[in-house]
Amino acid sequence: MPLPATCPTPHVDHCGHCWTTVAIGGWMMASLGLSCPDCYDVMSGEAGRHDLRYHR
């Protein structure tokens, strides 16, 4: 299945790495974007996969 050309959820809070729209325990602001708690460590040193694909 091909990826969409633009972010499918631009007006909904979502993780910049895994693209989830549900963050159990709340959203976290990593140094390079909004993240769910599971992806916080990944995004503290580099931009998330979703952000690189759709928002950069």
SULSULPE-V128534 format. One record per backbone hydrogen bond with DSSP energy under -0.5 kcal/mol. NH is the residue of the N-H (numbers start at 1). CO is the residue of the C=O. Records with the same first field share a line. If there is no record, write none. Layout:
# SULSULPE-V128534
NH = CO  CO
This chain:
# SULSULPE-V128534
10 = 7
12 = 9
15 = 20
16 = 34
19 = 15
24 = 22
26 = 23
28 = 35
30 = 28  33
32 = 43
33 = 30
35 = 28
39 = 36
40 = 36  37
43 = 39
44 = 40  41
45 = 42
46 = 42
50 = 16  17
51 = 16
52 = 48
53 = 49
54 = 50
55 = 51
